[in-house]
Amino acid sequence: MSITRYISCVLLAALVWTIGCARTANPLAGWKPCSSDDPVCSNQTIKDDYQDYIQKLPPKEKVFFQGGISFYEDGAGRHAVKIETPYYGVWREHALIYDKDDRRIKVITYSGGKYRS
């Protein structure tokens, strides 16, 4: 293997490792947290939907779930639920986005960072 090819492989591996280990930007940045007691943020439709979502998580992820749920609103009538699950040293976060009619329109799953080294 030539030295240029070797260096290219090392640089490519470093790039892939850096991108793969980078923390994903928070899709709920700019959203305001709201209380689970606030009927606007946590109505029965949203509650039923996120509980169903949790039940459908993969077994290896669901077994670690400890109830990390947060509620958000964006000021335009949309709501979101963030579900945090510890998963083998990484916080896996699920952002469930709802429209003004409380229908889920998007799910974004991302890494929220590490909780052990």
C-alpha positions in Angstrom: 0.0 0.0 0.0 1.4 3.4 -0.9 2.0 6.0 1.7 -0.6 8.3 0.1 -3.2 5.7 0.2 -2.4 4.9 3.8 -2.6 8.5 4.8 -5.9 8.9 2.9 -7.4 5.9 4.8 -6.3 7.3 8.2 -7.8 10.7 7.4 -11.0 9.1 6.2 -11.2 7.0 9.4 -10.6 10.1 11.6 -13.3 12.0 9.7 -15.8 9.2 10.1 -15.0 8.9 13.8 -15.3 12.6 14.4 -18.6 12.9 12.6 -20.0 9.8 14.2 -19.1 10.8 17.7 -20.2 14.4 17.4 -23.2 15.4 19.5 -26.3 16.2 17.3 -27.7 19.7 17.6 -30.8 19.9 19.8 -33.9 20.0 17.5 -35.9 21.7 20.3 -33.5 24.7 20.7 -35.6 27.8 20.9 -38.7 25.9 22.2 -40.0 26.9 25.6 -40.3 24.2 28.3 -43.7 23.8 29.7 -45.1 21.9 32.7 -46.7 18.5 32.3 -49.5 20.0 34.4 -50.2 22.6 31.7 -53.3 21.3 29.8 -52.1 23.1 26.6 -48.8 21.1 26.6 -49.9 17.8 27.8 -53.4 16.8 26.7 -54.7 13.3 26.6 -54.1 12.9 22.8 -50.4 13.8 23.3 -50.1 11.7 26.4 -51.6 8.6 24.7 -49.3 9.1 21.7 -46.0 9.4 23.6 -46.9 6.5 25.9 -47.6 4.3 22.8 -44.3 5.5 21.3 -42.4 4.4 24.5 -44.1 1.0 24.4 -42.8 0.5 20.8 -39.2 1.3 21.7 -36.8 -1.5 21.0 -36.6 -3.9 24.0 -32.9 -3.1 24.7 -33.7 0.6 24.9 -37.1 0.3 26.7 -35.6 -1.7 29.5 -33.4 1.3 30.6 -36.2 3.9 30.4 -36.6 5.7 33.7 -39.3 8.3 32.9 -37.2 11.1 31.4 -40.0 13.1 29.7 -40.1 16.9 29.0 -42.7 19.0 27.4 -42.2 22.0 25.1 -44.1 24.6 23.0 -42.8 26.8 20.2 -45.1 29.9 20.5 -46.8 29.0 17.2 -49.2 26.5 18.7 -47.0 23.4 18.1 -45.9 21.1 21.0 -43.1 18.6 21.5 -42.3 15.8 23.9 -38.7 14.9 24.6 -38.1 11.4 25.8 -34.6 10.6 27.2 -33.4 7.0 27.5 -30.0 5.9 28.8 -28.5 3.4 26.3 -25.1 1.9 26.9 -23.4 5.1 28.0 -25.2 7.5 25.7 -28.4 9.5 26.3 -30.6 8.7 23.4 -33.2 11.4 23.0 -36.4 11.2 21.0 -38.2 14.5 20.1 -41.8 14.0 19.1 -43.1 17.1 17.3 -46.9 17.8 17.2 -48.8 20.3 15.1 -51.5 22.7 16.3 -54.1 19.9 16.3 -51.8 17.7 18.5 -51.1 15.2 15.6 -47.5 13.9 15.6 -45.8 15.2 12.5 -42.2 14.3 13.1 -39.9 12.2 15.3 -36.2 13.1 15.6 -33.9 10.6 17.4 -30.5 11.9 18.4 -27.6 11.5 20.8 -27.9 13.8 23.8 -24.4 13.1 25.0 -22.6 10.6 27.2 -23.3 9.8 30.8 -20.2 7.7 31.5 -16.7 7.6 30.2 
